[in-house]
Amino acid sequence: MFEADALCDRISVINHGKIIARGTPEELKALVPDLTVVEMEVFGISPMLIEKIQRWSSSTAVAEDQGPRQLLWVQTALGAKAIPVAHERFLV
């Protein structure tokens, strides 16, 4: 959206050839929920546990293997508050 803010007065979002949203940069940004991406370093997280985190936080959770550890990214409206709750519920 940085480029759109700098260059455009109005924007159309196209998905599969159909306009699905149209407006000013400010109007379109107001349609998107304010989500934070939280990154956690974990070890041995399973795909099943990632699915549980997604259901709990109604968000996206992705893990990437990096040798013996994994990086877990959770996109959530809970922001930084998600870290201790996710740790306590799922990672201990």
Protein Blocks (a to p, Z undefined) as FASTA:
>chain_A
ZZmmmmpmbdcddeehiafbdcdfklmmmmpccddddddddehiafklmmmmmmmnopad
ddddehjbccdddddfklmmlmmmmmmmmmZZ
